[in-house]
């Protein structure tokens, strides 16, 4: 798998996790129209926390990080 594909996978995994949390928040919370943006903030924060947690856990358990982010390989970027 090339670095670009790896980067996409490792980027979108937390976004998907945040989207799932947002969906569940919309189901579990009775949000009025004015409060609906709160669910999106919760989802964005959940995605960020998910990524940070995956990286933190990955320092000791790389296989769990690979499972959470879809790849154990950290992409490298070459200058143009």
ZAMI-754275 format. One line per field, with one value per residue (C-alpha): x negated, y negated, z negated; residue in one letter. Coordinates in steps of 0.5 Angstrom, whole numbers, plus 500, padded with zeros to 3 digits. Layout:
# ZAMI-754275
c1 (X / ...)
c2 (Y / ...)
c3 (Z / ...)
residu (a / ...)
# end
This chain:
# ZAMI-754275
c1 (500 / 497 / 496 / 502 / 507 / 504 / 505 / 513 / 514 / 511 / 515 / 522 / 522 / 523 / 527 / 532 / 532 / 534 / 539 / 542 / 542 / 545 / 551 / 551 / 552 / 557 / 561 / 560 / 561 / 567 / 564 / 568 / 566 / 562 / 558 / 557 / 550 / 548 / 548 / 543 / 538 / 539 / 538 / 531 / 529 / 530 / 526 / 520 / 520 / 521 / 515 / 511 / 513 / 511 / 504 / 503 / 505 / 501 / 494 / 495 / 500 / 498 / 503 / 509 / 507 / 507 / 514 / 517 / 513 / 513 / 506 / 500 / 496 / 495 / 494 / 488 / 488 / 482 / 481 / 482)
c2 (500 / 493 / 487 / 483 / 489 / 490 / 483 / 483 / 489 / 486 / 480 / 483 / 488 / 482 / 479 / 485 / 486 / 479 / 479 / 485 / 482 / 476 / 481 / 484 / 477 / 475 / 481 / 481 / 474 / 470 / 464 / 458 / 455 / 449 / 455 / 459 / 456 / 459 / 466 / 464 / 461 / 468 / 472 / 467 / 468 / 475 / 476 / 472 / 476 / 483 / 481 / 479 / 485 / 489 / 486 / 486 / 494 / 495 / 493 / 499 / 504 / 502 / 508 / 504 / 498 / 501 / 504 / 497 / 493 / 498 / 499 / 499 / 496 / 488 / 485 / 481 / 475 / 473 / 466 / 464)
c3 (500 / 502 / 497 / 500 / 499 / 492 / 490 / 493 / 489 / 483 / 484 / 485 / 480 / 474 / 478 / 479 / 472 / 470 / 475 / 472 / 465 / 468 / 471 / 464 / 461 / 466 / 464 / 456 / 455 / 457 / 460 / 463 / 469 / 465 / 461 / 467 / 468 / 462 / 464 / 470 / 465 / 461 / 467 / 469 / 462 / 462 / 468 / 465 / 459 / 462 / 466 / 460 / 457 / 462 / 463 / 455 / 455 / 461 / 457 / 453 / 457 / 465 / 467 / 463 / 467 / 473 / 472 / 470 / 476 / 481 / 482 / 477 / 482 / 481 / 488 / 490 / 494 / 499 / 501 / 508)
residu (x / x / x / x / x / x / x / x / x / x / x / x / x / x / x / x / x / x / x / x / x / x / x / x / x / x / x / x / x / x / x / x / x / x / x / x / x / x / x / x / x / x / x / x / x / x / x / x / x / x / x / x / x / x / x / x / x / x / x / x / x / x / x / x / x / x / x / x / x / x / x / x / x / x / x / x / x / x / x / x)
# end
